[in-house]
Amino acid sequence: MAEFWSSYGLPLALIVAQSVALLVTLLIVVAFLLYADRKVWAAVQMRRGPNVV
């Protein structure tokens, strides 16, 4: 059983961890890009926001 974990378990866990880290990084980057895009288009249309009279 120890041979199974050393030959398959640990490499699989590392691949899964790297994939999750990459996915989280990409999601955060996309979220910031969307936020910046919305701010730019709001400035282009000269909108102040919902809480400014």
PyMOL Python script that loads the backbone (N, CA, C, O; Angstrom):
from pymol import cmd

cmd.read_pdbstr("""\
ATOM      1  N   MET A   1       0.821  -1.198   0.000  1.00  0.00           N
ATOM      2  CA  MET A   1       0.000   0.000   0.000  1.00  0.00           C
ATOM      3  C   MET A   1       0.870   1.270   0.000  1.00  0.00           C
ATOM      4  O   MET A   1       0.535   2.269  -0.635  1.00  0.00           O
ATOM      5  N   ALA A   2       1.984   1.202   0.721  1.00  0.00           N
ATOM      6  CA  ALA A   2       2.878   2.361   0.753  1.00  0.00           C
ATOM      7  C   ALA A   2       3.464   2.618  -0.632  1.00  0.00           C
ATOM      8  O   ALA A   2       3.678   3.767  -1.021  1.00  0.00           O
ATOM      9  N   GLU A   3       3.720   1.549  -1.369  1.00  0.00           N
ATOM     10  CA  GLU A   3       4.252   1.710  -2.717  1.00  0.00           C
ATOM     11  C   GLU A   3       3.239   2.400  -3.627  1.00  0.00           C
ATOM     12  O   GLU A   3       3.616   3.192  -4.490  1.00  0.00           O
ATOM     13  N   PHE A   4       1.959   2.102  -3.437  1.00  0.00           N
ATOM     14  CA  PHE A   4       0.910   2.746  -4.226  1.00  0.00           C
ATOM     15  C   PHE A   4       0.907   4.246  -3.986  1.00  0.00           C
ATOM     16  O   PHE A   4       0.861   5.025  -4.938  1.00  0.00           O
ATOM     17  N   TRP A   5       0.956   4.662  -2.716  1.00  0.00           N
ATOM     18  CA  TRP A   5       0.898   6.091  -2.414  1.00  0.00           C
ATOM     19  C   TRP A   5       2.135   6.830  -2.897  1.00  0.00           C
ATOM     20  O   TRP A   5       2.046   7.976  -3.337  1.00  0.00           O
ATOM     21  N   SER A   6       3.293   6.173  -2.816  1.00  0.00           N
ATOM     22  CA  SER A   6       4.511   6.861  -3.247  1.00  0.00           C
ATOM     23  C   SER A   6       4.608   6.941  -4.767  1.00  0.00           C
ATOM     24  O   SER A   6       5.213   7.872  -5.297  1.00  0.00           O
ATOM     25  N   SER A   7       4.016   5.971  -5.479  1.00  0.00           N
ATOM     26  CA  SER A   7       4.138   5.992  -6.933  1.00  0.00           C
ATOM     27  C   SER A   7       2.957   6.661  -7.629  1.00  0.00           C
ATOM     28  O   SER A   7       3.117   7.194  -8.727  1.00  0.00           O
ATOM     29  N   TYR A   8       1.776   6.645  -7.015  1.00  0.00           N
ATOM     30  CA  TYR A   8       0.593   7.233  -7.663  1.00  0.00           C
ATOM     31  C   TYR A   8      -0.057   8.341  -6.837  1.00  0.00           C
ATOM     32  O   TYR A   8      -0.479   9.356  -7.392  1.00  0.00           O
ATOM     33  N   GLY A   9      -0.141   8.163  -5.544  1.00  0.00           N
ATOM     34  CA  GLY A   9      -0.880   9.098  -4.696  1.00  0.00           C
ATOM     35  C   GLY A   9      -0.274  10.479  -4.626  1.00  0.00           C
ATOM     36  O   GLY A   9      -0.961  11.476  -4.844  1.00  0.00           O
ATOM     37  N   LEU A  10       1.011  10.545  -4.322  1.00  0.00           N
ATOM     38  CA  LEU A  10       1.667  11.846  -4.177  1.00  0.00           C
ATOM     39  C   LEU A  10       1.734  12.617  -5.494  1.00  0.00           C
ATOM     40  O   LEU A  10       1.400  13.802  -5.510  1.00  0.00           O
ATOM     41  N   PRO A  11       2.151  11.998  -6.596  1.00  0.00           N
ATOM     42  CA  PRO A  11       2.134  12.755  -7.866  1.00  0.00           C
ATOM     43  C   PRO A  11       0.735  13.214  -8.260  1.00  0.00           C
ATOM     44  O   PRO A  11       0.569  14.316  -8.783  1.00  0.00           O
ATOM     45  N   LEU A  12      -0.261  12.387  -8.014  1.00  0.00           N
ATOM     46  CA  LEU A  12      -1.633  12.781  -8.328  1.00  0.00           C
ATOM     47  C   LEU A  12      -2.075  13.954  -7.464  1.00  0.00           C
ATOM     48  O   LEU A  12      -2.720  14.880  -7.954  1.00  0.00           O
ATOM     49  N   ALA A  13      -1.730  13.918  -6.181  1.00  0.00           N
ATOM     50  CA  ALA A  13      -2.084  15.019  -5.284  1.00  0.00           C
ATOM     51  C   ALA A  13      -1.397  16.314  -5.714  1.00  0.00           C
ATOM     52  O   ALA A  13      -1.996  17.387  -5.639  1.00  0.00           O
ATOM     53  N   LEU A  14      -0.155  16.220  -6.159  1.00  0.00           N
ATOM     54  CA  LEU A  14       0.552  17.418  -6.618  1.00  0.00           C
ATOM     55  C   LEU A  14      -0.083  17.987  -7.883  1.00  0.00           C
ATOM     56  O   LEU A  14      -0.216  19.203  -8.018  1.00  0.00           O
ATOM     57  N   ILE A  15      -0.470  17.125  -8.797  1.00  0.00           N
ATOM     58  CA  ILE A  15      -1.117  17.589 -10.031  1.00  0.00           C
ATOM     59  C   ILE A  15      -2.446  18.259  -9.714  1.00  0.00           C
ATOM     60  O   ILE A  15      -2.765  19.306 -10.278  1.00  0.00           O
ATOM     61  N   VAL A  16      -3.223  17.661  -8.815  1.00  0.00           N
ATOM     62  CA  VAL A  16      -4.514  18.243  -8.439  1.00  0.00           C
ATOM     63  C   VAL A  16      -4.301  19.589  -7.751  1.00  0.00           C
ATOM     64  O   VAL A  16      -5.025  20.544  -8.035  1.00  0.00           O
ATOM     65  N   ALA A  17      -3.325  19.681  -6.855  1.00  0.00           N
ATOM     66  CA  ALA A  17      -3.056  20.936  -6.153  1.00  0.00           C
ATOM     67  C   ALA A  17      -2.610  22.027  -7.127  1.00  0.00           C
ATOM     68  O   ALA A  17      -3.036  23.175  -7.007  1.00  0.00           O
ATOM     69  N   GLN A  18      -1.765  21.678  -8.079  1.00  0.00           N
ATOM     70  CA  GLN A  18      -1.323  22.659  -9.069  1.00  0.00           C
ATOM     71  C   GLN A  18      -2.475  23.102  -9.956  1.00  0.00           C
ATOM     72  O   GLN A  18      -2.570  24.277 -10.311  1.00  0.00           O
ATOM     73  N   SER A  19      -3.341  22.180 -10.311  1.00  0.00           N
ATOM     74  CA  SER A  19      -4.495  22.526 -11.148  1.00  0.00           C
ATOM     75  C   SER A  19      -5.442  23.459 -10.410  1.00  0.00           C
ATOM     76  O   SER A  19      -5.944  24.423 -10.988  1.00  0.00           O
ATOM     77  N   VAL A  20      -5.687  23.179  -9.142  1.00  0.00           N
ATOM     78  CA  VAL A  20      -6.573  24.037  -8.350  1.00  0.00           C
ATOM     79  C   VAL A  20      -5.950  25.417  -8.178  1.00  0.00           C
ATOM     80  O   VAL A  20      -6.651  26.425  -8.272  1.00  0.00           O
ATOM     81  N   ALA A  21      -4.653  25.476  -7.929  1.00  0.00           N
ATOM     82  CA  ALA A  21      -3.981  26.767  -7.776  1.00  0.00           C
ATOM     83  C   ALA A  21      -4.060  27.578  -9.066  1.00  0.00           C
ATOM     84  O   ALA A  21      -4.299  28.785  -9.026  1.00  0.00           O
ATOM     85  N   LEU A  22      -3.863  26.929 -10.198  1.00  0.00           N
ATOM     86  CA  LEU A  22      -3.961  27.618 -11.483  1.00  0.00           C
ATOM     87  C   LEU A  22      -5.379  28.108 -11.734  1.00  0.00           C
ATOM     88  O   LEU A  22      -5.571  29.231 -12.201  1.00  0.00           O
ATOM     89  N   LEU A  23      -6.363  27.291 -11.433  1.00  0.00           N
ATOM     90  CA  LEU A  23      -7.756  27.670 -11.639  1.00  0.00           C
ATOM     91  C   LEU A  23      -8.141  28.857 -10.760  1.00  0.00           C
ATOM     92  O   LEU A  23      -8.798  29.786 -11.231  1.00  0.00           O
ATOM     93  N   VAL A  24      -7.743  28.838  -9.507  1.00  0.00           N
ATOM     94  CA  VAL A  24      -8.055  29.947  -8.602  1.00  0.00           C
ATOM     95  C   VAL A  24      -7.376  31.228  -9.080  1.00  0.00           C
ATOM     96  O   VAL A  24      -7.981  32.300  -9.051  1.00  0.00           O
ATOM     97  N   THR A  25      -6.131  31.122  -9.518  1.00  0.00           N
ATOM     98  CA  THR A  25      -5.418  32.295 -10.032  1.00  0.00           C
ATOM     99  C   THR A  25      -6.117  32.870 -11.256  1.00  0.00           C
ATOM    100  O   THR A  25      -6.295  34.084 -11.358  1.00  0.00           O
ATOM    101  N   LEU A  26      -6.510  32.010 -12.178  1.00  0.00           N
ATOM    102  CA  LEU A  26      -7.204  32.485 -13.380  1.00  0.00           C
ATOM    103  C   LEU A  26      -8.541  33.134 -13.034  1.00  0.00           C
ATOM    104  O   LEU A  26      -8.897  34.158 -13.617  1.00  0.00           O
ATOM    105  N   LEU A  27      -9.278  32.557 -12.101  1.00  0.00           N
ATOM    106  CA  LEU A  27     -10.563  33.143 -11.716  1.00  0.00           C
ATOM    107  C   LEU A  27     -10.385  34.514 -11.075  1.00  0.00           C
ATOM    108  O   LEU A  27     -11.184  35.418 -11.317  1.00  0.00           O
ATOM    109  N   ILE A  28      -9.353  34.676 -10.266  1.00  0.00           N
ATOM    110  CA  ILE A  28      -9.098  35.977  -9.640  1.00  0.00           C
ATOM    111  C   ILE A  28      -8.697  37.007 -10.692  1.00  0.00           C
ATOM    112  O   ILE A  28      -9.147  38.151 -10.638  1.00  0.00           O
ATOM    113  N   VAL A  29      -7.862  36.618 -11.639  1.00  0.00           N
ATOM    114  CA  VAL A  29      -7.450  37.537 -12.709  1.00  0.00           C
ATOM    115  C   VAL A  29      -8.650  37.958 -13.546  1.00  0.00           C
ATOM    116  O   VAL A  29      -8.793  39.135 -13.874  1.00  0.00           O
ATOM    117  N   VAL A  30      -9.507  37.015 -13.893  1.00  0.00           N
ATOM    118  CA  VAL A  30     -10.699  37.336 -14.685  1.00  0.00           C
ATOM    119  C   VAL A  30     -11.622  38.259 -13.901  1.00  0.00           C
ATOM    120  O   VAL A  30     -12.201  39.182 -14.475  1.00  0.00           O
ATOM    121  N   ALA A  31     -11.767  38.027 -12.603  1.00  0.00           N
ATOM    122  CA  ALA A  31     -12.619  38.892 -11.786  1.00  0.00           C
ATOM    123  C   ALA A  31     -12.091  40.327 -11.778  1.00  0.00           C
ATOM    124  O   ALA A  31     -12.870  41.269 -11.922  1.00  0.00           O
ATOM    125  N   PHE A  32     -10.787  40.503 -11.611  1.00  0.00           N
ATOM    126  CA  PHE A  32     -10.220  41.852 -11.621  1.00  0.00           C
ATOM    127  C   PHE A  32     -10.326  42.502 -12.994  1.00  0.00           C
ATOM    128  O   PHE A  32     -10.570  43.705 -13.086  1.00  0.00           O
ATOM    129  N   LEU A  33     -10.148  41.728 -14.063  1.00  0.00           N
ATOM    130  CA  LEU A  33     -10.290  42.294 -15.405  1.00  0.00           C
ATOM    131  C   LEU A  33     -11.725  42.738 -15.670  1.00  0.00           C
ATOM    132  O   LEU A  33     -11.941  43.792 -16.267  1.00  0.00           O
ATOM    133  N   LEU A  34     -12.699  41.956 -15.239  1.00  0.00           N
ATOM    134  CA  LEU A  34     -14.099  42.355 -15.409  1.00  0.00           C
ATOM    135  C   LEU A  34     -14.416  43.606 -14.598  1.00  0.00           C
ATOM    136  O   LEU A  34     -15.128  44.493 -15.070  1.00  0.00           O
ATOM    137  N   TYR A  35     -13.891  43.677 -13.381  1.00  0.00           N
ATOM    138  CA  TYR A  35     -14.105  44.854 -12.546  1.00  0.00           C
ATOM    139  C   TYR A  35     -13.510  46.100 -13.211  1.00  0.00           C
ATOM    140  O   TYR A  35     -14.149  47.151 -13.253  1.00  0.00           O
ATOM    141  N   ALA A  36     -12.294  45.976 -13.726  1.00  0.00           N
ATOM    142  CA  ALA A  36     -11.654  47.111 -14.394  1.00  0.00           C
ATOM    143  C   ALA A  36     -12.413  47.499 -15.651  1.00  0.00           C
ATOM    144  O   ALA A  36     -12.570  48.686 -15.936  1.00  0.00           O
ATOM    145  N   ASP A  37     -12.886  46.514 -16.410  1.00  0.00           N
ATOM    146  CA  ASP A  37     -13.646  46.794 -17.625  1.00  0.00           C
ATOM    147  C   ASP A  37     -14.926  47.556 -17.298  1.00  0.00           C
ATOM    148  O   ASP A  37     -15.274  48.508 -17.996  1.00  0.00           O
ATOM    149  N   ARG A  38     -15.622  47.149 -16.255  1.00  0.00           N
ATOM    150  CA  ARG A  38     -16.855  47.839 -15.866  1.00  0.00           C
ATOM    151  C   ARG A  38     -16.566  49.262 -15.404  1.00  0.00           C
ATOM    152  O   ARG A  38     -17.338  50.177 -15.691  1.00  0.00           O
ATOM    153  N   LYS A  39     -15.458  49.455 -14.691  1.00  0.00           N
ATOM    154  CA  LYS A  39     -15.093  50.799 -14.245  1.00  0.00           C
ATOM    155  C   LYS A  39     -14.751  51.699 -15.436  1.00  0.00           C
ATOM    156  O   LYS A  39     -15.120  52.874 -15.454  1.00  0.00           O
ATOM    157  N   VAL A  40     -14.056  51.155 -16.415  1.00  0.00           N
ATOM    158  CA  VAL A  40     -13.690  51.950 -17.594  1.00  0.00           C
ATOM    159  C   VAL A  40     -14.936  52.345 -18.362  1.00  0.00           C
ATOM    160  O   VAL A  40     -15.084  53.511 -18.728  1.00  0.00           O
ATOM    161  N   TRP A  41     -15.841  51.400 -18.617  1.00  0.00           N
ATOM    162  CA  TRP A  41     -17.048  51.732 -19.373  1.00  0.00           C
ATOM    163  C   TRP A  41     -17.969  52.662 -18.588  1.00  0.00           C
ATOM    164  O   TRP A  41     -18.679  53.467 -19.191  1.00  0.00           O
ATOM    165  N   ALA A  42     -17.976  52.573 -17.274  1.00  0.00           N
ATOM    166  CA  ALA A  42     -18.750  53.522 -16.471  1.00  0.00           C
ATOM    167  C   ALA A  42     -18.161  54.926 -16.606  1.00  0.00           C
ATOM    168  O   ALA A  42     -18.905  55.905 -16.669  1.00  0.00           O
ATOM    169  N   ALA A  43     -16.846  55.029 -16.651  1.00  0.00           N
ATOM    170  CA  ALA A  43     -16.209  56.336 -16.827  1.00  0.00           C
ATOM    171  C   ALA A  43     -16.472  56.878 -18.227  1.00  0.00           C
ATOM    172  O   ALA A  43     -16.661  58.082 -18.397  1.00  0.00           O
ATOM    173  N   VAL A  44     -16.484  56.012 -19.223  1.00  0.00           N
ATOM    174  CA  VAL A  44     -16.767  56.444 -20.594  1.00  0.00           C
ATOM    175  C   VAL A  44     -18.180  57.000 -20.683  1.00  0.00           C
ATOM    176  O   VAL A  44     -18.413  58.001 -21.360  1.00  0.00           O
ATOM    177  N   GLN A  45     -19.116  56.364 -20.010  1.00  0.00           N
ATOM    178  CA  GLN A  45     -20.511  56.811 -20.041  1.00  0.00           C
ATOM    179  C   GLN A  45     -20.797  57.873 -18.986  1.00  0.00           C
ATOM    180  O   GLN A  45     -21.930  58.339 -18.868  1.00  0.00           O
ATOM    181  N   MET A  46     -19.781  58.259 -18.221  1.00  0.00           N
ATOM    182  CA  MET A  46     -19.871  59.270 -17.166  1.00  0.00           C
ATOM    183  C   MET A  46     -20.936  58.946 -16.130  1.00  0.00           C
ATOM    184  O   MET A  46     -21.671  59.831 -15.693  1.00  0.00           O
ATOM    185  N   ARG A  47     -21.021  57.692 -15.741  1.00  0.00           N
ATOM    186  CA  ARG A  47     -21.930  57.292 -14.668  1.00  0.00           C
ATOM    187  C   ARG A  47     -21.188  57.396 -13.345  1.00  0.00           C
ATOM    188  O   ARG A  47     -20.012  57.043 -13.257  1.00  0.00           O
ATOM    189  N   ARG A  48     -21.870  57.876 -12.326  1.00  0.00           N
ATOM    190  CA  ARG A  48     -21.235  58.031 -11.023  1.00  0.00           C
ATOM    191  C   ARG A  48     -21.375  56.785 -10.166  1.00  0.00           C
ATOM    192  O   ARG A  48     -20.441  56.419  -9.453  1.00  0.00           O
ATOM    193  N   GLY A  49     -22.501  56.141 -10.224  1.00  0.00           N
ATOM    194  CA  GLY A  49     -22.736  54.963  -9.392  1.00  0.00           C
ATOM    195  C   GLY A  49     -24.108  55.021  -8.772  1.00  0.00           C
ATOM    196  O   GLY A  49     -24.779  56.051  -8.845  1.00  0.00           O
ATOM    197  N   PRO A  50     -24.537  53.933  -8.163  1.00  0.00           N
ATOM    198  CA  PRO A  50     -25.894  53.870  -7.635  1.00  0.00           C
ATOM    199  C   PRO A  50     -26.098  54.653  -6.340  1.00  0.00           C
ATOM    200  O   PRO A  50     -27.234  54.998  -6.014  1.00  0.00           O
ATOM    201  N   ASN A  51     -25.038  54.940  -5.599  1.00  0.00           N
ATOM    202  CA  ASN A  51     -25.217  55.607  -4.310  1.00  0.00           C
ATOM    203  C   ASN A  51     -24.815  57.078  -4.347  1.00  0.00           C
ATOM    204  O   ASN A  51     -24.627  57.684  -3.292  1.00  0.00           O
ATOM    205  N   VAL A  52     -24.678  57.668  -5.532  1.00  0.00           N
ATOM    206  CA  VAL A  52     -24.332  59.082  -5.677  1.00  0.00           C
ATOM    207  C   VAL A  52     -25.491  59.776  -6.373  1.00  0.00           C
ATOM    208  O   VAL A  52     -25.947  59.344  -7.432  1.00  0.00           O
ATOM    209  N   VAL A  53     -25.961  60.862  -5.762  1.00  0.00           N
ATOM    210  CA  VAL A  53     -27.108  61.575  -6.333  1.00  0.00           C
ATOM    211  C   VAL A  53     -26.632  62.543  -7.388  1.00  0.00           C
ATOM    212  O   VAL A  53     -27.442  63.244  -7.993  1.00  0.00           O
TER     213      VAL A  53
END
""", "prot")
cmd.dss("prot")
cmd.show_as("cartoon", "prot")
cmd.util.cbc("prot")
cmd.orient("prot")
